Amino acid sequence: MMAKRKISLNELSEKVDITLSNLSILKTGKAKAVRFTTLEAICKALDCQPGDILEFVED
């Protein structure tokens, strides 16, 4: 979605007010959880729905 919107990790980090390292953890799928407020901010910044950026993967 970031590529589709032509936005870098740095730009998204600034728009969402999340540290670059935390955003990177989310992007790589290494996060165990995400706050709804964070998800909402990311979706607003990328003009998308949560389903556009989340994927369920069974362990």
N, CA, C and O atoms as CSV, one atom per row, in Angstrom:
chain,resi,resn,atom,element,x,y,z
A,1,MET,N,N,0.825,-1.186,0.000
A,1,MET,CA,C,0.000,0.000,0.000
A,1,MET,C,C,0.874,1.256,0.000
A,1,MET,O,O,0.525,2.266,-0.610
A,2,MET,N,N,1.995,1.179,0.681
A,2,MET,CA,C,2.911,2.321,0.695
A,2,MET,C,C,3.441,2.604,-0.706
A,2,MET,O,O,3.524,3.760,-1.122
A,3,ALA,N,N,3.792,1.562,-1.418
A,3,ALA,CA,C,4.291,1.729,-2.781
A,3,ALA,C,C,3.195,2.297,-3.683
A,3,ALA,O,O,3.449,3.157,-4.528
A,4,LYS,N,N,1.981,1.801,-3.487
A,4,LYS,CA,C,0.848,2.268,-4.283
A,4,LYS,C,C,0.603,3.759,-4.066
A,4,LYS,O,O,0.246,4.484,-4.995
A,5,ARG,N,N,0.800,4.201,-2.833
A,5,ARG,CA,C,0.586,5.615,-2.492
A,5,ARG,C,C,1.856,6.458,-2.671
A,5,ARG,O,O,1.845,7.674,-2.480
A,6,LYS,N,N,2.943,5.783,-3.039
A,6,LYS,CA,C,4.247,6.429,-3.238
A,6,LYS,C,C,4.678,7.215,-2.004
A,6,LYS,O,O,5.008,8.399,-2.074
A,7,ILE,N,N,4.663,6.515,-0.875
A,7,ILE,CA,C,5.064,7.117,0.395
A,7,ILE,C,C,6.151,6.253,1.029
A,7,ILE,O,O,6.044,5.027,1.056
A,8,SER,N,N,7.175,6.892,1.528
A,8,SER,CA,C,8.282,6.152,2.139
A,8,SER,C,C,7.979,5.853,3.600
A,8,SER,O,O,7.051,6.413,4.183
A,9,LEU,N,N,8.770,4.970,4.177
A,9,LEU,CA,C,8.632,4.621,5.584
A,9,LEU,C,C,8.860,5.861,6.448
A,9,LEU,O,O,8.172,6.059,7.449
A,10,ASN,N,N,9.817,6.688,6.063
A,10,ASN,CA,C,10.097,7.922,6.802
A,10,ASN,C,C,8.900,8.867,6.773
A,10,ASN,O,O,8.520,9.422,7.804
A,11,GLU,N,N,8.309,9.049,5.604
A,11,GLU,CA,C,7.148,9.931,5.471
A,11,GLU,C,C,5.977,9.418,6.302
A,11,GLU,O,O,5.317,10.188,7.000
A,12,LEU,N,N,5.723,8.115,6.223
A,12,LEU,CA,C,4.622,7.524,6.970
A,12,LEU,C,C,4.873,7.663,8.468
A,12,LEU,O,O,3.953,7.952,9.232
A,13,SER,N,N,6.097,7.459,8.876
A,13,SER,CA,C,6.475,7.598,10.277
A,13,SER,C,C,6.147,9.000,10.784
A,13,SER,O,O,5.625,9.153,11.889
A,14,GLU,N,N,6.445,10.008,9.997
A,14,GLU,CA,C,6.161,11.394,10.377
A,14,GLU,C,C,4.656,11.668,10.412
A,14,GLU,O,O,4.163,12.317,11.335
A,15,LYS,N,N,3.934,11.178,9.414
A,15,LYS,CA,C,2.493,11.419,9.335
A,15,LYS,C,C,1.737,10.744,10.468
A,15,LYS,O,O,0.761,11.291,10.981
A,16,VAL,N,N,2.185,9.555,10.858
A,16,VAL,CA,C,1.483,8.758,11.857
A,16,VAL,C,C,2.018,9.035,13.262
A,16,VAL,O,O,1.398,8.652,14.254
A,17,ASP,N,N,3.162,9.696,13.340
A,17,ASP,CA,C,3.820,9.991,14.612
A,17,ASP,C,C,4.189,8.719,15.366
A,17,ASP,O,O,3.877,8.551,16.545
A,18,ILE,N,N,4.868,7.826,14.638
A,18,ILE,CA,C,5.389,6.576,15.196
A,18,ILE,C,C,6.879,6.541,14.869
A,18,ILE,O,O,7.305,7.005,13.811
A,19,THR,N,N,7.659,5.988,15.785
A,19,THR,CA,C,9.090,5.909,15.499
A,19,THR,C,C,9.320,5.012,14.285
A,19,THR,O,O,8.547,4.096,14.006
A,20,LEU,N,N,10.374,5.296,13.597
A,20,LEU,CA,C,10.726,4.528,12.402
A,20,LEU,C,C,10.935,3.056,12.747
A,20,LEU,O,O,10.539,2.177,11.982
A,21,SER,N,N,11.554,2.786,13.892
A,21,SER,CA,C,11.803,1.388,14.276
A,21,SER,C,C,10.495,0.649,14.558
A,21,SER,O,O,10.350,-0.509,14.165
A,22,ASN,N,N,9.545,1.292,15.226
A,22,ASN,CA,C,8.260,0.633,15.495
A,22,ASN,C,C,7.470,0.410,14.215
A,22,ASN,O,O,6.828,-0.628,14.053
A,23,LEU,N,N,7.512,1.364,13.315
A,23,LEU,CA,C,6.820,1.216,12.046
A,23,LEU,C,C,7.457,0.095,11.219
A,23,LEU,O,O,6.756,-0.650,10.534
A,24,SER,N,N,8.763,-0.018,11.284
A,24,SER,CA,C,9.473,-1.078,10.580
A,24,SER,C,C,9.070,-2.455,11.117
A,24,SER,O,O,8.904,-3.400,10.346
A,25,ILE,N,N,8.917,-2.563,12.427
A,25,ILE,CA,C,8.482,-3.818,13.052
A,25,ILE,C,C,7.097,-4.201,12.546
A,25,ILE,O,O,6.835,-5.368,12.254
A,26,LEU,N,N,6.215,-3.215,12.444
A,26,LEU,CA,C,4.875,-3.474,11.920
A,26,LEU,C,C,4.939,-3.908,10.459
A,26,LEU,O,O,4.260,-4.850,10.050
A,27,LYS,N,N,5.751,-3.221,9.689
A,27,LYS,CA,C,5.840,-3.496,8.249
A,27,LYS,C,C,6.391,-4.894,7.960
A,27,LYS,O,O,5.942,-5.559,7.027
A,28,THR,N,N,7.347,-5.330,8.746
A,28,THR,CA,C,7.964,-6.635,8.501
A,28,THR,C,C,7.159,-7.795,9.082
A,28,THR,O,O,7.501,-8.960,8.883
A,29,GLY,N,N,6.086,-7.463,9.804
A,29,GLY,CA,C,5.243,-8.510,10.362
A,29,GLY,C,C,5.770,-9.104,11.653
A,29,GLY,O,O,5.302,-10.160,12.078
A,30,LYS,N,N,6.728,-8.454,12.283
A,30,LYS,CA,C,7.312,-8.982,13.511
A,30,LYS,C,C,6.564,-8.531,14.765
A,30,LYS,O,O,6.858,-8.994,15.867
A,31,ALA,N,N,5.603,-7.634,14.594
A,31,ALA,CA,C,4.833,-7.141,15.740
A,31,ALA,C,C,3.825,-8.200,16.175
A,31,ALA,O,O,3.249,-8.902,15.343
A,32,LYS,N,N,3.621,-8.307,17.466
A,32,LYS,CA,C,2.645,-9.259,18.006
A,32,LYS,C,C,1.264,-8.627,18.098
A,32,LYS,O,O,0.255,-9.330,18.145
A,33,ALA,N,N,1.222,-7.295,18.122
A,33,ALA,CA,C,-0.051,-6.584,18.248
A,33,ALA,C,C,0.098,-5.185,17.669
A,33,ALA,O,O,1.206,-4.683,17.481
A,34,VAL,N,N,-1.046,-4.569,17.390
A,34,VAL,CA,C,-1.060,-3.172,16.944
A,34,VAL,C,C,-2.265,-2.500,17.594
A,34,VAL,O,O,-3.359,-3.063,17.627
A,35,ARG,N,N,-2.058,-1.313,18.101
A,35,ARG,CA,C,-3.162,-0.576,18.724
A,35,ARG,C,C,-4.116,-0.096,17.641
A,35,ARG,O,O,-3.707,0.221,16.524
A,36,PHE,N,N,-5.392,-0.049,17.995
A,36,PHE,CA,C,-6.390,0.432,17.041
A,36,PHE,C,C,-6.123,1.875,16.643
A,36,PHE,O,O,-6.361,2.257,15.497
A,37,THR,N,N,-5.633,2.677,17.573
A,37,THR,CA,C,-5.337,4.072,17.237
A,37,THR,C,C,-4.202,4.165,16.224
A,37,THR,O,O,-4.214,5.023,15.341
A,38,THR,N,N,-3.230,3.282,16.357
A,38,THR,CA,C,-2.119,3.242,15.403
A,38,THR,C,C,-2.612,2.768,14.050
A,38,THR,O,O,-2.271,3.351,13.021
A,39,LEU,N,N,-3.407,1.721,14.046
A,39,LEU,CA,C,-3.962,1.196,12.799
A,39,LEU,C,C,-4.813,2.261,12.103
A,39,LEU,O,O,-4.742,2.429,10.886
A,40,GLU,N,N,-5.611,2.970,12.886
A,40,GLU,CA,C,-6.447,4.027,12.329
A,40,GLU,C,C,-5.598,5.132,11.704
A,40,GLU,O,O,-5.902,5.607,10.610
A,41,ALA,N,N,-4.548,5.537,12.390
A,41,ALA,CA,C,-3.666,6.588,11.877
A,41,ALA,C,C,-2.977,6.160,10.587
A,41,ALA,O,O,-2.851,6.954,9.655
A,42,ILE,N,N,-2.531,4.906,10.530
A,42,ILE,CA,C,-1.884,4.394,9.319
A,42,ILE,C,C,-2.879,4.359,8.163
A,42,ILE,O,O,-2.556,4.759,7.045
A,43,CYS,N,N,-4.082,3.883,8.437
A,43,CYS,CA,C,-5.111,3.821,7.391
A,43,CYS,C,C,-5.481,5.213,6.883
A,43,CYS,O,O,-5.695,5.403,5.686
A,44,LYS,N,N,-5.556,6.174,7.784
A,44,LYS,CA,C,-5.852,7.547,7.363
A,44,LYS,C,C,-4.729,8.094,6.486
A,44,LYS,O,O,-4.982,8.720,5.457
A,45,ALA,N,N,-3.489,7.853,6.905
A,45,ALA,CA,C,-2.333,8.363,6.156
A,45,ALA,C,C,-2.234,7.724,4.773
A,45,ALA,O,O,-1.819,8.374,3.814
A,46,LEU,N,N,-2.617,6.446,4.670
A,46,LEU,CA,C,-2.518,5.730,3.398
A,46,LEU,C,C,-3.838,5.712,2.630
A,46,LEU,O,O,-3.907,5.180,1.522
A,47,ASP,N,N,-4.884,6.293,3.216
A,47,ASP,CA,C,-6.213,6.318,2.605
A,47,ASP,C,C,-6.641,4.909,2.195
A,47,ASP,O,O,-6.914,4.631,1.027
A,48,CYS,N,N,-6.689,4.036,3.198
A,48,CYS,CA,C,-7.048,2.644,2.937
A,48,CYS,C,C,-7.846,2.073,4.105
A,48,CYS,O,O,-8.074,2.755,5.104
A,49,GLN,N,N,-8.262,0.838,3.973
A,49,GLN,CA,C,-8.969,0.112,5.020
A,49,GLN,C,C,-7.994,-0.857,5.697
A,49,GLN,O,O,-7.004,-1.256,5.082
A,50,PRO,N,N,-8.255,-1.244,6.953
A,50,PRO,CA,C,-7.362,-2.184,7.647
A,50,PRO,C,C,-7.101,-3.468,6.854
A,50,PRO,O,O,-5.984,-3.986,6.864
A,51,GLY,N,N,-8.115,-3.977,6.176
A,51,GLY,CA,C,-7.947,-5.197,5.393
A,51,GLY,C,C,-6.982,-5.047,4.228
A,51,GLY,O,O,-6.497,-6.041,3.688
A,52,ASP,N,N,-6.700,-3.809,3.839
A,52,ASP,CA,C,-5.756,-3.565,2.753
A,52,ASP,C,C,-4.309,-3.739,3.208
A,52,ASP,O,O,-3.416,-3.954,2.389
A,53,ILE,N,N,-4.085,-3.646,4.515
A,53,ILE,CA,C,-2.696,-3.714,5.008
A,53,ILE,C,C,-2.454,-4.845,6.009
A,53,ILE,O,O,-1.311,-5.102,6.387
A,54,LEU,N,N,-3.521,-5.520,6.439
A,54,LEU,CA,C,-3.373,-6.636,7.385
A,54,LEU,C,C,-3.632,-7.966,6.702
A,54,LEU,O,O,-4.426,-8.066,5.767
A,55,GLU,N,N,-2.941,-8.981,7.195
A,55,GLU,CA,C,-3.124,-10.323,6.671
A,55,GLU,C,C,-3.061,-11.305,7.837
A,55,GLU,O,O,-2.170,-11.212,8.682
A,56,PHE,N,N,-4.002,-12.245,7.886
A,56,PHE,CA,C,-3.996,-13.270,8.932
A,56,PHE,C,C,-3.177,-14.451,8.460
A,56,PHE,O,O,-3.410,-14.992,7.378
A,57,VAL,N,N,-2.209,-14.852,9.282
A,57,VAL,CA,C,-1.369,-16.003,8.980
A,57,VAL,C,C,-1.336,-16.879,10.228
A,57,VAL,O,O,-0.931,-16.426,11.299
A,58,GLU,N,N,-1.760,-18.133,10.089
A,58,GLU,CA,C,-1.709,-19.055,11.229
A,58,GLU,C,C,-0.278,-19.466,11.514
A,58,GLU,O,O,0.540,-19.630,10.610
A,59,ASP,N,N,0.002,-19.628,12.815
A,59,ASP,CA,C,1.350,-20.069,13.227
A,59,ASP,C,C,1.501,-21.546,13.079
A,59,ASP,O,O,2.563,-22.091,13.377
